[in-house]
Structures are given as C-alpha cells and as structure tokens.
Amino acid sequence: MLESIFTNSTSSVELTPILLCSLVSIVLGLLIAFTHKVTSKYNKNFLVTISILPLLVETVIIMVNGNLGTSVAILGAFSLVRFRSLPGNSKEILSVFFSMTVGLATGMGQLLFAGIITVIGCISLLLLNKVKLFDVNKYDRILKISIPENLDYTKIFDKTFEKYTTKVSLDQVKTTNLGSIFELTYRVTLDKDINEKEFIDDLRIKNGNLKIILTHPLGENDL
C-alpha cells in the first residue's frame, strides 16, 4: 500500500519529511513543465509557474492538514486566484490542475503516489500529442463575412461555396453599425485543390469588398 511519510500531527512534523516533500514537489513540477514545453506553445513565465506550483500547494496542504475549516477557506482563495487570472487555453489549464494535483499528493506525504501519477500523466500527454487521433481536419475553416443589409445572405454565396468548399454551415448572423451591416459566421471545409486567395476574391466581389476573415476553427490547433 502507498503510505504517507507523515506519522505525526502537523504541529510536530519534522524538518526532514518537509524538505523531502519539497524536493519531490520541485522535481515533479519541473517534469510537468518540461512535458508542457514539449507538447504545447509556451512562455517562460508559465513554465516557471507550473514548476513551483506543486511546492506552493504542498506547503498549504501541510499547513492546514487536519483542519477542515481552514482547508475550505484555502480552497476558496485558490478559486478566487483562478477566476481573477487571465484565461488560458485548455492545455495551460490542464497543466495548472496537473501541478496542483501533484502538490496535493506531496502535501499529504504520498510521494510515491505523486511520482507515479506524474509519470503516467506526462507519458499520456506526450503520446496523445504525437498521435493523430484527435487532429482537426486541416481544411476546416471559420469564415466571417460582412455584407450590406440589402443583400440576401441566404443565397448570394451558394455558387461560390459549391465551387470552393465541400461542406458549409451558417452558424451565426449578427447585425452591426445600427443594422446596416450583417456579419455572417460560417463553418466551411475547403476543397483540398482550391486556392484560398481565389476563394476570398470571389467572396469580395459578392459582398461589396467588405471585411472577410478566414481562420482555423480553433486557436489551439498549433499548440
């Protein structure tokens, strides 16, 4: 069985187990940060954050161990920090929770358990990043078109879509500029043999050369 290295109450925890837990937290945090670096786009500040986060969570858990009221208060504080921070992509959120989970385990003295979970998690992330099981179709796009209010958006682009795409769905229609402009949002799958510039030029002719945006469906495709 996996057992905690802490055998006494928090008021009498010895220095050696705390130092050991802290060392393990830092090592595992660095492993998580390295895995994130390999599998995602990153910046140095974020990697430093997830490297140190297990140590900080471990420290908090050791301090509040056995005190339910204090634990709930600390959990609330973590929630406030999370919701007041800038939003990140899904992989960044995953790495943050990964680091916090490891910190929780080391804070409880479950060093072997924390190590096993970290190794399994990192290997899983590396493998899933390599396989193409969840890859998005590289020809899928989000198309946003602005048109004057006097144009019938339900039919005006039909011939263009038939020529340049294999699949089209209208997701959203929004009015702007006091109702004088319609903003249309489509999900399209481009024909693999088409020229994107020619596709956009054809759309520009029909929408009066107003704004057109053609993007990948997810900002995380390159992560």
N, C-alpha and C positions, 0 to 999 in steps of 0.2 A: 504493500500500500504506500501511496505517496503521503508523507507526513510533513507537518510544519516543523521548521527548525526552532521555533519559539516554544519554549516549555513553561515560561513564567508569564505573569501579567505584564502589561505594558509599562507599569510603573517600575518594574525591576528588570527590564530587558537589558541584556549585557551589550557592551560595545561591539564585541566580535561578530555576533549574528547581524547586527545592524550594518556593519561595514561589509559583510559578505553579501547581504541583500542588496546593498547599494551598488557594489561592484557588478553583481549579476544583472541588475536593472540597467546599468550603463551599457554593458556588453550586449545585452539583448536589444536595447534601444538602438545601438549602432547597427546591429544586424537588420532591424526593421528599416532603418534609414537607408542602408545600402540597397536593400530589396526595392524600396520605393524609387531610389535613384535609377536602378536598372530597368524598372518596369514602367516608369512614368516620366513626364516632364517635371522639372523640379526647380526650386531655387534654394540657395544655401540656408537662408533663414528657416525655411520649413524643415529641412533635414536636421538642422540643429535642434529645432523644437521637438520633433518626434524622437530624437536621440535622448533628450533629457527628460521627456515627459514620464517615462516609466519610473525614474528616480523620484520625481515630484509626487506622483500618485502613491508610490510605495511609502514615502515619508508621511503623507497624510493618513494612509491606512494604519501605519504603525501608531501614529499619534492618537487616533480615535478608536483603536481596536477595543471592542467590548462596550463601547458607549453608543447605543443606538441613536440617541437624540443628536449627538454631535455628528454622527455619520450622515444622518438625513440632512443636517444643515450644510455639511461639506458638499453633498451631492447637489443641493440647490445652488451652491456657489459655482460648481463646475458647469451647471446648466446655464447660469447667467453669463459666464465667460464664453460659452459656446455660442449662444444666441446673439451676443453683442459683437462677436468677431465677424470678419469678412467671410462671405460664403465661399466655399471651395468646391472643387469638382469631387466626384464620387470617390476617386482613388485617394484623394487627400483626406476626406472624411473617414475612409476605411483605415488609413494609416494612423490617424489620431485615435480611433477607438481600439485599434490593434495595440498601440502603445499603452493606452490606459488599461486595457485588459491585462497586459503583462505586468504593469505596475501594481494592479490589484493582487495578482498572484504572488509577486515577490513581497509585497507588503504583508501578506498573510504567512510568509515564510515558506511558501510552496515553490521552492527554487527549481526542483526537478520538473515539476508540472509546468512552470513558466517556460523553462527551456524547451520542453517537448512541444508545447503549443506554438512557441515562436518558430521552431524549426519546421513544423508541419505547415504553419501559415505561410512562411516565406517560400517554401518549396512549392506550395499550391499556387501562390501568386506568380512565381517565375514560370511554372508550367502553363497556367492559364493565359499568361501574357504571350507565350510562344505559339500556342495552338490557335487555329483559325475558327474554332467552334462558334465564337460569338462575334466574329467580324461583321461589320456593316457592309452592305453592298456598295462598292466604290463608285457606282454610278448613281446612287441615290442623292438627291439634292433637295434643299428647301429653296423655293423660288418666291420672291416677293416682288409684286408688280404694282405700280401706281398708275391709275387711269383716270381720265376726266369723268365726271358724273354722267355725261350724256352717252357714254359708250355702254353697250350691253355686254357685260363681262361673262355672261353665261355661254356665249357662242363665239366671241371675237377671236379667241386664241385656239379654237378647235383644230384648224388646219395646221397650225404651227406645231401643236402638240402631237398630232398624228405623224408629222414628218420627223420630229427630233426626239420623241420620247416613246417609251414602251408602257409607261404607267403614269397616270395623273390623278390626283385627288385634291379638291379645293378644301382647305382646312379652315380658312378664316376670311371674312370680309369685314373691313373696318373703314369708316369714313373719317376723313381729316379735313383740315382747312375749311371749317364751317360747312362740311358736307359737299364741297366742290370736288374732292378727290376721294376715290375709292382705293384702298390698299388691300390687295389680294395676296393671300398666302397659300401656295400650292406645295404639295409633296410630289415630286416627279422622279421618275427613273429614266435617265438618259439612254438613248440608243448608243451602244458602245462604239459605233462607227461615225458618230456625228462630230462636228466642230462646234465647240461651245460658243465661240465668238459669233459664228453664223447664226446660232440659235438665239443669242441675245440681240443681234442686229435685227433679226426677223421680228422679235417681240417689240423692239424700239419703234419699228415702223408702225406697228398697230396701236401702241399706247401713247403716241404723240411725243416720243423721246423723253418721257418722264422717268422717274427713278426705277431701276431694276436691280435687285440683289439676288445673286445665285450663290448659295453656300452649302456646305456639307450639313447633313441633318443634325450632327452632334458636335459640339465644340471639343469633345473628348476623343474624337477619332484618332488624333495624333498623339494621345497620351500613352 
